[in-house]
Amino acid sequence: MTFTFNIPAANNNPSSDQPLMENNFTAITNLINVDHIGFNTAPFTGQHKQVTFSNKNVPAQGSQTDPQSVLYTNNLSAGAFNTASASTVAELFYLNQSGSATTPISPFPVSIIKAFGQFDSAGNSLNTINLTATRNGGMGTYFYTMTMPSGIVNSVNYGVFVGLYANTPFTTTTAIVSATQFNIGIYNPSGVNSAIGFTVMVLQV
């Protein structure tokens, strides 16, 4: 995509520069269409279709003054608050005036949530992304094998949070098996079978 500056030239008849001006308008149209809804599509013209980050660009420390804030991509191994197992794959961050790119209070890792799911007691999915459940177990005790696609997390160093909805008290345990599988145990101390549902969230930075 080529754009010619200073067109039309000051000493030129505009018609002489018409081909270059037309090329410029084409370049502008193509540029807008990369991530935005293009011209003549009212009322949505100019709105985002998506946001594409072409590189890992860390803002300068202290460069944000409220209300200005920045979304950017980076990998955690380049930050002062990374973990030893951090992936080199780009992650999404949010930065505002509350901190700098090297302090733990900011930036916030927007892409920290890797998988999420809501399931009934049989392990059927009610609402899920990157997560499936297979039930094993009997009355009053529920065991589930939870599976994620390869590449969702980059190591076994991830956190699993389980929320329950049931009509009697339950306790839960989790066991991380691999980067694609973990197990959940849901126990009813009374041994009475009762309908449950549960929500699972997988986090990793």
N, C-alpha and C positions, 0 to 999 in steps of 0.2 A: 504494500500500500504506500504510494508515493504522494507527498503533499508538497506543493511549490509555494514558498512564502513570497511576499511582496508582489502579489499578482492581484489586480492588473498593475503593471509598472507605471510609475508616475508620468513618464514621457511617451507612453504607448497609447495608441488607439485601443480602447477596450476590446474591440473586435479582434485585434491581433492576438490578444491573450485569451480569447474565448476557449480554445481547446484546453489550456492549462486550468482555467477557472472551472470548466466542466469536470476535469480530472479531480480538482480539489473538492468539488461538491460530492463526487462519487466516493472519494476517500472519507469525507465526513460521514456520509451515509453508512459506509461499511464499518467505520469506527463505532458509530452509535449502535449498529445492529449486533455487535459482538456480544454484549450483555444486556442490551436494552430493547424495548419495543420501538420499532422504527417510525418514520414519518407516515402521516396519513392513516393512522390507526387509532383515531380519537375514540374514547377519551383516555386511552392508555399510553399514548405516545410519550416516550422518555422514561417510562417506568421500567424497573429492573425485571428481567427474566431470570437472572442469576447473577452471582458475583464470582468472577474468576480471578484467582490469585496466581500470578505467573512466576513469582519467586518468593523466597523467604526474606522478608524485609522488616528488621527490627527497628522501631522508631527510636530516635535519639532520647537519652534519658532526660527527664524533666521537660520534654518538648510539648506536653499536653497541658493546656490551661482550660479549666472548666468554662463553658460546657463542651469544649472540643474533646473528642475521644476517637480512638482508632481501632479498627479490626485489622489484624495482619496474621500471616502464617510464619511459623518457625518450627524448628524441632527442639525438643526439650533438652537435648544434650548441649545446646548452646546457651542455656539459662543457668543462673546460679542456684536455682532451687530444683534442679532436675534430679531424677533417680538414676541409679547406675544402669538400669535396664532400659532407659528411655529410648524410644524409637527415633530413627533419623527421618522417618516419613513426616511430611509437613502436618502440623496441627494448627488449629485456629485459636487465636488469642484476642482478648479485649483489653485495651489499656486506656485508663483515664488519668486524671490529675492525682489520684490517690497514691500512686507509686510510680516506679520506673520499671524498665524492662528487666531489671536485675533484683527486684525485691519481691518477696512472696505475697504481699497483699495485692499487688497488681503487677503484671497482667493476670487476668483470669483465663484459665484454659477452657474455652468455650466447648471444645470437642472432648471434654472429660468423660461424658456419658457415651459408652461404647455399645451397650445393649440394654433393652428394656422389654418387659413383658408382663401382661396380666393373664392369669390362668385360673381355670376352675379346678376343683379337687381332682378331676380325672386327668389334668394336665392339658386340657384343650385350651388353645389360645383364644383369648378374648380381644387382645390388642397387643401387638408385639412387633419388635424390630430387632433383627440379628439374634433371635433367641427362640429355641424350641424346648419343650418339656416332655419327658416320658415318665409316666408314673410307675413306681414299683412299691409294694407295701400293702398292708392289710388294715383292718379295722382299728381306728384310733391312732394309727401311725402312718404317715405318708412319706415315701421316699421318691425323689425326683432326680432324674439325670437331665441336666440342663446342657444344651449344646449350642455353640456359636460357630459361625463360619470361620474358616481359617483366615487370619489376617485382621480380624476385628480388634484383638489385643495383640501385643507383641511379645508377651512373656506371661509367666504365671503370677507375676506381681500385680494383681488387680484386686479390687474390692467388690464384694457382693453384698447387697443390702436387700433384705426380704421384709415385706409388709404383709400382714395377714388380715383377713376379714372372716370371722367365724363366730358361732354362738356360744362357744366355751373357750376357756383359756388354752393356748397352745404355746409351746416353746419351739425354737428353730435352731438348727445347726447347718453349717455349710462346710464343704470340703472341696478345695480347688484341686482338680486332677491334672489339668493341662491347660494350654492356651486356647483350647476349643471346648473344654468340658469341665463342669463342676457339679457337685451333688448337693442337694438340699434335703434335710430331714425335718419334718414337721411332726411334733409329738403332742398328743393329748394325754396329760398325766392321769386323767380319770379312766382312760382306755375306752371311752365311749365314742362311737363313730358319730361325727357331726359334719355337716356340710361346711367346707372351707373354700376360700379362694385366696390367691396370693399374688403379690406384685413383686417383681425382681428388677433390680437395676445394677448394672455392671459399670464400674468406674475405673479409669486408669489414666495416669498422667505420665 
